[in-house]
């Protein structure tokens, strides 16, 4: 019944995730018995198969720390100067309690003009720089501010804030959430400042703790030999990227991703060899590739992992602009088949918009999925929320969009010294999804249910069932795809978790 993957993907069609569907198999274990632990690359293990994409609207310090805390990993983008990328990595590794606090910071000579200035937080924190560092001067609570008289509200914050010294509120940066809760209770303060070697690395409020405690929990986080979160870093393949890499390794990067839309190039092969020779301890991930031929070249050069996808991303226009690429389901299946023979893990990059896509990517042979748009609307993604057509959204843009390339990301798409910039991506916005700490655990549970339906209790078992042709699948007609989605209703309510 149905087709073996080998046969379905051997017919000359380029299939996307939505084009294919698995036939259910046999269940003899519970959903909780499904284990999603995996490898990002040869020597980097993860307890969940989730990776955040190196994009400047997705992966900075809060995303990287949160992905690691969940058991996945974040890859910090490089659309910035070397020192900024290194400091994002250092910060991510310091955020032991990975709460993307809603804290608002202001300078002492600023004013608070309306209650909206507090945002979703109960405090405005005051420091000389209007940011978390170097240290706090004071704070204003929303309730106290609301009780001020109108003329007092017109004063500078400095005139009515409550002064505080960091040390009164400091707790060690590596304290866990339960202990923070105990300190908040004990000291009757509304917040604590996480301190690492005399430097404030995060502010955690009671609201933050209450919120995060309600989220479902996953297994253990991704911690490196330095006892800090593992964090990945993207770089390009230019001479200057060698200097960048040196700084990133010093900052503690645990794995490096060579970021290119067409990875099978002389530049990348040379860079892989350079990294392997100069940093034997560091895993290097090559890509992007979509064919066995491309993959073979990168593996022979020494790649410890492969990133698969060309033009499948939600913001990508590469297939339209350059006429190259491949349907993501076909690309993942083909490259994984080759990579498995060499023991090289594959990252299915782009095109993930629901848990079903994750199941498909993993069962077709990937070891992890890399996500951009799926994570971009989260609290942990860089940037502020805004309202568009009455919806709370965050900006999400392709790294090949003109806007991002103007900021410097052109080498991913140009590769050489081309002077004309041709966009291969767009700028858009995605809906607010709340915290990744909340929706990733739900998503993983849904993925486990998919694995259970297929009778696969782990990624290895799924890969084996696919390769020995036990798992069967079919292509879906256009009508079957419509039938497989929500249809025929006058309206419906789309609830997220
Ligand atoms: P999703 O579907 O998760 O895709 O939003 C994220 C992936 O898309 C790739 N990417 C791009 N591809 N033009 C492209 O053709 C772009 O501007 C662009 N920006 C990102 C990248 O592989 C990312 O992980």
Boltz pocket constraint, residues with backbone or C-beta under 6 A from the ligand:
constraints:
  - pocket:
      binder: B
      contacts: [[A, 53], [A, 54], [A, 55], [A, 261], [A, 288], [A, 309], [A, 310], [A, 311], [A, 312], [A, 313], [A, 314], [A, 315], [A, 316], [A, 317], [A, 318], [A, 319], [A, 349], [A, 350], [A, 351], [A, 352], [A, 370], [A, 371], [A, 372], [A, 373], [A, 374], [A, 397], [A, 398], [A, 399], [A, 400], [A, 401], [A, 424], [A, 425], [A, 426]]
      max_distance: 6.0
